[in-house]
Amino acid sequence: MKEKLTIVKVGGAVVEDEVQLSQLLKDFSAIKGNKVLIHGGGRRATQVAASLGIESKMVGGRRITDADMLSVVTMVYGGLVNKNLVARLQANGVNALGLTGADMDVIRSHKRPIKDGVDFGFVGDVDRADGEMLSRLIKAGITPVMAPLTHDGQGHILNTNADTIASETAKALAPYYDVTLIYSFEKKGVLRNPDDDDSVIPTITRADFEQYKADGTISGGMLPKIENALSAIDAGVSRVIITQATAIDGESGTKIF
């Protein structure tokens, strides 16, 4: 029987909110057994870029990463956010290690091709994640803390969506562990009505998702999140939960089957 592994992805909005972040790190530290933390940090990157006079450009909620912005996200995600999380986890008794995809070649990607006339710049689409290498760290009692940066094997860092990193990491570790993937963010789960915080949809299957997508119940940034979740389930991840950052106990939120 496989050992359990919990992967928690925390969004940039939570990383920026001290109250939510403190609670999340406390709850994450209390999770028994093997675990991995994956973080965003887009809001901090936008702030730092603005302070340096670099404009943030977005298309459909996704960041265009030109050369200047790549420098910012590498500093912010791989340095500022990642190392602060590692230090705070150490203070909570978790032996954490901060990683980008380039470290130990754990996640390799390719530069996203131009599509529909949109050039996202130095943005990576994942080719593979190395579950065997990550499982070695985990077996050694280390908790990986992964930044949303990958590399192309040719010496270039690429900005990569944190939800995708979480999904690809979960898939890569599924052969080695009984994996639960938790996407934590500022809402209680996937909402039937975005204006009603208590309208959480308790479970979603692929058929449900197609229906919700068609009737507009689920739209915007939640679409790729659920696509990533379903793709993880298809690849052998045991369960995916989308929930509030203050409720990563695996009991609350929306469960994806």
N, C-alpha and C positions, 0 to 999 in steps of 0.2 A: 504494500500500500504506500502511495506517495505521501511525502510530508506536505503539510499545508504551506502555502506562500501567499502573502497578501501584498498586492501592489496598489499603492495609493497615488493618484495623480491630483495635485493641488494646483488650482488655477491662479493666474496673476492677480486677480482681484482679492483673493484670500491672502496671498503673499504680502499685499500692500496694507491689509487691515490687521493691526497689531493684536486686537482682541481675538479675532477669528484664528489668526495664525498661532498664537500662543496655545489656544485650546486644541487646535489640530495637532500641533507637535506633541502636546501632552497625551492626547488620545492615540496618536501614532506610536509613541514610545511605549504605551501600555498594551499594544497588540502583541499577543504571545507568539513566539516562534519567528519564522523567516519573514522578512519584509523588504520592500523596495519603495523608495519615495521618488516620484517624478514631479518636477515643478515647471510652471510657466514663469512669467515675469514681464509680460508685454507692457503693462502700465508703467513699470519702473523704467523700462527701456525708452518708452515715449518721453518720460520726464527728463531722463539724462540726455537724450538726443536734443530735446528742446533747449536745455541749458547750454548745449554746445552749438546751438544754432543750426541743428540738422532737422529738417522737416520730416515728419513721419507720414508716409503715403500708404493708404490701405485700399484694397479692392475686394469687395464682398467680405469684409471683416478680416481679410488676410493681409499681412504686412508685406509691402514691397521692400526687399532688402538690397539696396545698392551698396557700393563699397564702404561708404561712410557709416551706413546703418549696420553693416556687418561688423565693423569695429565696435560699435556701441553694444550690439547684442552679445558679441563674444565677451566683452568686459562685464556686462550686467548679468547675463545668464550664467556664464561659466565662472565668473568671479564673485561679484557682489552678492547676488542672490544665493548662489550655490554654497559658497563658503560660510555665509551667515547661517544658513539652514544646517549645515554640517556642524558648526560650532554649537548651535543651540541643541541639536540632537545629542551631541557629546555631553552637554550639561544635563541632559535627561537620561543619561546612562546608556545611550545607543551608540555603538561603535560604527559611526557612519563614515563613508568615503565618497567624496564628490567626483562625479564623472561626466565628461561629455562623450559623445559617440566615438570621438577620435582616441580616447584613452583605452588602451588595450584593444583597439579596433573593434569595440563592442557594437557600434552601429554604423554601417556604411550606407551611403546614399548617393544619388546622382542629382545634378542640378536640374531643377524642374524646367522642362522645355516650354517655349513660348506657346500659349494656347489662347485662341480667340483674340489674338493681338495683344495679350497681356504678358509682359515679361516680369516675373516676380524677382528677378535678380538672383542673388545668392541664397536661394531657398532649396532645401534638399527634399527629395522624395525617397523614402527608405527602400534600399535593396535587400538588406538582411540585418538581423540582430544576432549576436553570438550568445545563445543561451548557455552553451557549455562553459564559456569563460565567466559569465555572470554567476552561474551556479557554483563555480569554484570559489568565488569570493563569498557567496552566501554560506556555503558549507564551512568556510573558515571563520564564520561568526561575524562577517562584515555586512553592514546594511548599505547597499548602493543608493546614492542620492543623485539622480540623473537630471542634467540640464538639457534644455531643448536645442541642442547643437549636435550635428553629426559631421562626418567628413566623407570625401569622395575617393580617398585612397591615393589622390594625386597631390596632396598637400594643401587642400582647401577645406576650410571650415564652412559648413552650410547651416543656415537657420532652418529649424525643422519644427513643425507643429507638435506641441507637447502631448496632445491627445493621441497623435499618431505614434509618438515615441512610447507612450504607455501601452497602446494596443500591440505594437510590434515587440516590445519587451515581454509582455504577457504571453504572446504567441510563442516566442523563442524559449520561454521558461516552462511552457506547458508540458513538454515531454519529460521534464525532470521533477515537476511539482504539481500538486493539486492547487491550481491558481485561482484566487479571487482577485478581480480587478475592480477597484473602486475609483470612480471619477468624482472628486469632491469639488463643489463650487458654492456660490452664494445662495442658491435656491435649495428647497427641500427635496427636489427631484425633478423629473420631467413633468411639467405642469399642463393640465388640460386647458387652463385659462391663465395666460401670463400675468394677469392682474390679480389673480387669487392665489396667494402663496400656499394655500391648503388644498389646491386642486391637483394633488400629486397622482399621477397614473401609476398604480402599484406594480404592474408587470407589462412588459412589451415583448411580443414575439415578432418575427420578421413580417408575418402577415398583418399584425396590428400596425407595424411601422409603415408599411405600404399604404394602409388605409389612412392613418394619421397624416402622412405626407400628402396624399391625394386631397384630403379635405381641409388641409391647411392648419390642423391642430398643432402639428410640429413643423417648425420652419426655422430659417436663419441658421445661426451657429449651432443649434442643437442637432441639425441634420447630420453634419459630418461626425459629431460625437457619437450618435447612435449607429451610424455606418461603421465606425471604428469598433464599437462595442459588439455589433453583430458579427463583424469579421473575426474578432477575437474568439467568440463563441464557436464559430465555424471551424476555427483552427485548434480547438481542443481546450480552450480556457473554460474552467468549470462554471464560473458565474461572473457576471458584470453588474455592478450596482452604480447608479448615478444618484448622488445624494448631497446633502449639505455638509460643509466642511466640519461642522460641529457634531456630526452624526456618522462617523466612519466605523460604527460598530458592526456593519453588515446587516443590521436589522431594519433600518429605515430606508426611505428613498424608493427609487424605481429599479426593479430587477429586470434584467434583459435575459431572455431565454432563446 
